[in-house]
Each structure stands twice: as C-alpha cells, then as structure tokens.
Amino acid sequence: MTPKAENWIKFWCAPQFEGRVELSRGIGVTHVHRWHWHEEVQISAIEAGSDALSFRGTSYPMPPGSLSFMPPGEVHSNRHSTPAGCTYRNLNVRPELVLRAFRGLTLKEATFSLRQPVLMNPVLFQRFIATHARLEEHPSRLASDVLLLRLMEEMLRGTSGIRRAEGYGREERLAVRRVREYLVQAYDENASLEDLAKVANLSPYHLHRVFTREVGLSPHAFQTQVRLCRAKILLNEGKPLHEVAAETGFADQSHFTREFKRTVGLTPGAYRSQQSPSFFEVDAALG
C-alpha cells in the first residue's frame, strides 16, 4: 500500500542567532516549490522520499541521504518525485552571518564559488541532521556558533571550497591565551564566537581552528568545562540546582543536568551526595 502524504511543514527561528538563522522541517511534503530564490544561504537534507532540484539549467536528483547547498539569489525549483512526498530539513542562514564567521575571505571565496549543489556524503549528512536537531534545543550562543561554523565549513569544502590559508604562530598563541583567560573569568556570560573573535582579533573561523589546535578543546567545550568546575563548587555549598545552573551560565536546570551527566557520568544531585564540602580546588585545573 502506498504511504499517504502528510504535508506537514514547520518553520522556526533560532533565537540565539537573533533572527539570522531560520530552520524548517517537512514530513511527507508534496508541495511543489516553483521557481524562486532566497536571500539566505540554504542547506537542505532529504531524510525520506525523493526530491529533484532544478538549478542553472540542470536537474539534480536528491534521494534520501542527500544534501543541497544553495547560495543566496540563485533561482531554483524543488519538486517531490515520490507519491508520498519527501521528508526534509532546511537551514537558512543570512549571508552576513557567514561572512562574519569567515572574516577576511571575500564573498566569492567564503561561500559562493559553487562547484556542485548536491552532495552524497553520509558523514556530513549525519552532521547536518545532528546540528539541525541540536539547534532546535536552543543551546548556548557559543555552542550554536560552533555547531553552525563546523557545518558551514564542511559544506563549503564539499561544494565550494575554502581556498585561503591562514598562518599560525606567536600572535595566534597569544590570542588563544587571551580568549582562554576571558572564558575562565566570564564563564557565566552567553558569549558568541564573534565576541571571542574580537578578544582575539582574529576571524571566528580562524580563532576556532587555532584555539582547538592549541588547547585540545573547542572554545565551547572549554567554556563548558569551566562552567562545570564552578558548578561543582556551588553544589558543595548546598545551592539549589536551578541557582547553580543560572550562576554558571547554563540555559536552565535541564540543560545543566544534561551537560553535567554527559561529562561527569552522574546527575548533579547524585554527584553532590557523594562529595565532602571541602573536596574541590579548580584553580589548577583551569590553568
């Protein structure tokens, strides 16, 4: 029996990006998106069913597991090619957000020297699905920036290429040290990758690369470790979990609990019950 189309479509904006990133998801969609264009960079993933992308005079099949990358201003069309429609996820990113992340590259270098609009890359496909789902959970601004930056970098390499090489020396190491000190001191702030790039005087893209290479953790992972170290102290002072979450910069108690358990292996409450009040010293750990 042929499955029936659902034609369920949902749009929403990621609030941490202040309206510059729109997400959407469709399940069993049979709507034909006739010739149109977007102001944003658009990345699409087909999860089920099949789609066909028409672009620059060529039709590109998009089976399940495929990704498409569409620059802003490019006229294209999409139509389902199965009776039950297709299930997809879309991510629309304002071009200025891309350019800020890859500051120092030209518009053409950073995003729009398009070699091919459709990719079949299982690893990248899974990264896109995971990123799309994670952004729906409204993670911190820095976590969101890092997720988006990693995805955009890999998409650009697959479809367009990033051709500019940037050096790595004493100035970059000093910049990493400044950012590291900032994250230790302002661990409760909802800093963006662009904020950290200003501290470092590097592009967000370059900062993320050199910080991760120098420290061994991404800026977001390092920030999370600092926050968890501080949270352990507050837990042993007997503060309620919602206060600990608020004072250490987590979005809410559930977010704090997820991150704590993911890293420590126990919930914050279970961890506190096993510790003595004067157990912790985090200064050495933070460096």
N, C-alpha and C positions, 0 to 999 in steps of 0.2 A: 504494500500500500504506500503510495507516495505521500511523504510528510507534508503537512499543510504549512503555508507561510504564516508567520506571526505578525510581521510588520511592526515590531516593537523597536522604537528608537528613543534614545535618551541623550540629552546634551547637558553638560555642566561645565563650569569654570573652576579651575584650581585656585582657591582664594589666596594661597601663598604666593602666587605669581601676579596678583593684583590685576586680574583680567587679561593677562597677556598669553595665557595658555587655556585653550578650550579642549575638552575631551568629549567624545561621544562613543556610543556603542549601539549597534543594531543587531537584532536577532530575527532571522528569517525574513529579511527585508527584500521585497520585490519592487520597491520604488526605483524608477529609472532616473538617475541624476543626469539630466541632459547637459548639453554644452554649457560650461560655467567656469569660473575661476575663483580663487581665494586670495585674500590679502595676506594670509599667513603661509608659512611653510607647513605642509601637511604630510604626516606619515600615517599610513593605513595598513592594517593587518587583516587578512581573511582567515577566520577561525573555522568556518564550515561553509559548505556550499561553494559556489564559484562566481567570480566576477570577471568582467572584461573592462580594461582601461583603454580608452582611445585618447591618443596624445601625439601631437605633431605628425598626424597622418598615418599613424601605425596603431594597430590594435594589439594590446598585450593581455594574454590570458592571466588571470590571477586565481590559481587553485588554492585550496586550503594550505596554510603554512607560508603563503607569500606575503611580501611586504612591498608597499609602493612609497615612493618619495616624490612629492610634487612641490616645486618651487612656487613662490607667490606670483600671481599674474599670469600663469600659464593656463590657457584654455584647454579643457579636457572633459570627458564624459565617463560615466560608470553605469553599467547595466548588469544585472544578475544574469547568469547563464544556466541556472537550475530552477525547476518549478517551485521549489520550497524557498527560493531566495538565498541570500547569503547572510552569514553572521560575521560581523566585523568590529574592529575597534579603530577609532581615529584619534589622532593627536594633532591639533592645530596650534602652531607656535608663532607668535608675532616675530617678524624678521629682525626687528631691533634687539630682541632678546638674544637671538642667535649671534648677532654681530657684537653685542656686549660681551658675550661669553668668549668669543674668538677675536677679541680686540687686537688690532694690528694686522689682521687679514682684510683683504678687500672683499666687497660683496660677492664678487665672482669667485674668489679663492675660497671663501668660507662656506658658501652654500650652493652656488647655482651653476657650476660648470658640470652640467648633468650628462653623465655617460649613459646611464640606463635608469628608467624609472621603477623597474620591478626587480626584486631580489628574491631568490630562494636560498635562504641561509637559516637553517634550523636553530643555530645558537643565537643569532641576532633576533630571530622571530621570538624565541622564548624570552629574551631580554626585553623586547618591546612589550610583550604581554605582561611580564612581571612589573615593568616600570609603570605601565598604564594602570594596573590594579593597585600598585603601591601609592600612586598619586591620588587615587580615589580615597585613600585612608587619611589624607591631609597630614603628611609627615612635616617635620620642621622645614623652614625655608632652606637651610643649608643642605639637609638631606634631599629635598626636592631638586635643588640646583645641581647637586652631584648626579642624581639619577638622570636628569634631563641632559646634562653635559655628556655623560658617558654614552647615552643613547645617540645623541646627535653626532658625536664624534665617529661612532661606528657606522652610522648611516651615511655620513659624508664620505667616509673612506670607501664604503661599498658602492656608492652611486656617483660621487663627485670627486672625492679626493681632497685631502688637505696637504698642500704641497710645500708649505713654508716650514722650515726647520728653525727652531729657536735654541739658543745656547744655554748652557748650564754650568755656572761657575760660582765664584765667591759672592757675587751680588745676589744670585738666586738663593744661596745658602743663608745669607743674612736675612733675605726676605722671608724665608721659611721660619727662621728663628723669631722674627717679629710676629708672624701670624701665630706661631705656637704659643708665644707669651700672651698674645691677645686672647686666644681661646682659653687659656688657663685662667686669666683674670676676669674675662667676661663670659664665663661658661653658661650663665643663665640667659644671655641675650639671644634673640632669634636672628642671628647674623646670616646674611646671604653670602654666597660665594663672591658676589660683586663687592660686598663690604670688605671681605678679606683681601680681595684683589687690590683694593685701594690701600690697605695697610701695607701690602707687599710691593705696591707699584709695579704689578705685573698684570697681564691679562688673566681673567678667570681660568681660561683653558690652560695657560702655561703654569699658573700657580698650582692648579690641581695636579698636574703632571709632576712638577718638581717637588711639591710637598709630599706626595705619595711615595716618590722615589727616595727622598731624603729621610722621611720619618718611618716609612713602612706601613703607614695607615693613611687613608684619605682624610682630608680636613673634617669631614662629617664623622668618620669613625673615631678620630682623635677627640673631637668635641664630645661625643657620646661617652668615651672612656673617662674624660674629665668629669662629666656630669655624674656618672655612676660612682666615681670615687668620692665626690662630695656628698652624694646621696647616702652612701654607707655611714658617713659621719652623722648625718641628720637622723638616720634610722636609729642609730645607737644613742642618740639624745632623746629618743622616745617621741619624736614628732609624728603626727598622723601622716598616712601615706599621701593624702591629697596635698598637704603642705609641702612634703618633701618633693613631690612632683613639680609643684608650682615654683619652689625656690631653686630648683636645679634646671629649669628651662624646658621641661617636657610639656607637651601639649595638654595632657591630662593624666589622671591616675592610671587609666588603662594603658596608655602609651608607655608610661614609665614602667609599669609592671611587665609589659611585653619585652621592652628593651633589657630590663634587669634580668629577667629569666633567660632571655636569649644569650646573654653574656655570662651570667653567674651560674645558671643552671637551677636556681631556686627562685621562688617569688620573694619580693622584698620582706613580706611578713615572716616567711619561713627562715629567711636568712637572718633577720633580726633576732629571732627566738634562739638561734644557735650561738650568738656572739656575746662577749662581755663588753661592758660600756667603754672600756679604755683600750680596745683592741687595735684601733686604726691609726695609722700615720700615713698620709697620702702625699706629703710634700716630695719625698724621694721618688715616688712612683711618677709624679708629674714632671719631674726634672727641672 
